[in-house]
Amino acid sequence: MVETENNRQSQLSAKLLDDNGFQVSREQLMELFVADNMHAKNGEPSASFSKLASYGFRQGILSKLKTDPKQGLDSDSGDIALRRKIYGKNARHKRKTRSVGDMICEVFEDFILKVLIVAAIVSTTLGIIQHGVAEGFQEGAGIMFAVVVIVLVTVINDYTKEKKF
């Protein structure tokens, strides 16, 4: 269903491009900003750079989009409506933010953290068996305290990064 809608949108976009003289599609512009296309591999130019070169760099893109770098777009509302129809709204995509619970679960995927938790359980168990509850839990509790500190620091760091972007 979604693929059919996307296909229909692409066909409409292609027809509008042909009818109105635009020479670059929304999909072609979006390909310039795909993360995999933006990084050079094996010393060769990135795919985005190559595509941009094939369009004629800045001046080529401007002419294909029928715009002027000094004047901008025509203020004609029909032109702007047509561009919105072809290229979509000029708005940032909202990234899905992770919840704090998701971040905590991601921290526990770390192998070393799992090893520390097992070590804390084993240490606590052996300590209680050998020295009783009063003294036996101390080493295991120390390891668990370290695990809690690691989780808190990692989650706080990830949370602040998430809020920045």
Secondary structure as UniProt FT lines:
FT   HELIX           2..20
FT   HELIX           26..31
FT   TURN            32..33
FT   HELIX           35..37
FT   TURN            42..43
FT   HELIX           47..55
FT   HELIX           57..64
FT   TURN            65..66
FT   TURN            69..71
FT   HELIX           77..87
FT   HELIX           100..107
FT   TURN            108..109
FT   HELIX           111..136
FT   HELIX           138..164
//
